[in-house]
Amino acid sequence: MYVFCQNSDPDKQYYLYSNDEKEYRVNLCDSCGNYIKVVDLRQMNRYFYPGLELISTLHLDLKAKENRYVSSVAL
């Protein structure tokens, strides 16, 4: 699992997820301090709308930023 920095140390890589939202995950890297949200389409039982997913997963951004991670995706 890489966020963006090519860190391959498993002790510095984490992810957050919720059993209530199995389709969403946040990959975190302690090496670079970045995170990226991941959507597992295999877990979705509806159509995928990227813009809607950005909005409906804002709580994941807040949780990552609360822990001092920075989004690795520039919008």
Secondary structure in CASP SS format (residue, H / E / C, confidence):
PFRMAT SS
TARGET T0000
AUTHOR 0000-0000-0000
METHOD secondary structure of the structure
MODEL  1
M C 1.00
Y C 1.00
V C 1.00
F C 1.00
C C 1.00
Q C 1.00
N C 1.00
S C 1.00
D C 1.00
P H 1.00
D H 1.00
K H 1.00
Q E 1.00
Y E 1.00
Y E 1.00
L E 1.00
Y E 1.00
S E 1.00
N C 1.00
D C 1.00
E E 1.00
K E 1.00
E E 1.00
Y E 1.00
R E 1.00
V E 1.00
N E 1.00
L E 1.00
C E 1.00
D C 1.00
S C 1.00
C C 1.00
G C 1.00
N E 1.00
Y E 1.00
I E 1.00
K E 1.00
V E 1.00
V E 1.00
D C 1.00
L H 1.00
R H 1.00
Q H 1.00
M C 1.00
N C 1.00
R C 1.00
Y C 1.00
F C 1.00
Y C 1.00
P H 1.00
G H 1.00
L H 1.00
E H 1.00
L H 1.00
I H 1.00
S H 1.00
T C 1.00
L H 1.00
H H 1.00
L H 1.00
D H 1.00
L H 1.00
K H 1.00
A H 1.00
K H 1.00
E H 1.00
N C 1.00
R C 1.00
Y C 1.00
V E 1.00
S E 1.00
S C 1.00
V C 1.00
A C 1.00
L C 1.00
END
